Amino acid sequence: MENMTLLPYIAKRDRTLLEKLLVGHHYYSTMFKESADNGQCIWVVYLKTQLTGVLFHDGLQRGTELTIFVDPAYRNRGIGTYLLSLADQMFRENESVERAKCAYLDQDNTSRSFLLAANYQRDYAMFLMERDTQLLPIKESLAEIRPYHDNDYLIFQSLLESVFYKLRQRLGYPLWYREASERDRRRFLADKGNRYVMLVKGEIIAVGVLFDNILEAIAVKPAFQNQGFGSIFISFLVNKLIARGAEKVQLWVDDGNEAKQLYELLGFNQLALYHFYYRRYRPETRPIGPPPELDELNALINH
């Protein structure tokens, strides 16, 4: 396109303009925050002096989360198509990328058609929910909540993967899970300040992950669901984010997940529904069978 310039992201030049461009677009703003520390993963488009579009991803890896956003006033001018072709070239050339994932806001049929034309397929849909910063009361319980320790890794990781695998199975989504690894363990340890576990009689029954002002992941062992533990754990995590200074507390929940009703009871309101689509670039290497059973893993660890 005439007068269109593609540039690598420079925080001093671009950050304020990008934050303004993405204001009100919750998912894209969050993904930008996660990518902003690595300018090599962000490219911007200018038409003369106007920043009109952005491409960013979370690294060239097995599953790459890709975001392309074009200023609504400059759509249908080929900017999005150009950025998607740039991403497609990067993913084809990098052997580590097996699939890429994109999201669009519900009822944004233009973006849906855009992704379908680029051979993306439907993966899943999630609600973004938000509540104010009023502290939640926490009921007395036999459960103990404490920060993550390195020796929690196998149970923490397995509980997350098992619960979300069964959720995907129930909702009819593509099945996969993330296997345990030393690399993953190091990542958990580096992020230990944002990870918490709930225990009953010394057994880990729930795990939670925080990011910025978001409850990023919450999983309760099936045998302890519908007994009030989830409500207590979520209340603790919400209060933790409020204590850190969050102005709003957010979380994501799959469309069809019954936990949405619990979040509503705890004061969360639906902000938006996003649809996530993916494109395969290489054969899948993630395991697709069910992850190890938690009881088997507990027995192995305690042996």
Summary of the structure (lengths in Angstrom):
residues: 303
radius of gyration: 20.5
end to end distance: 64.8
largest distance: 67.7
contacts: 885
relative contact order: 0.16
helix: 40%
strand: 29%
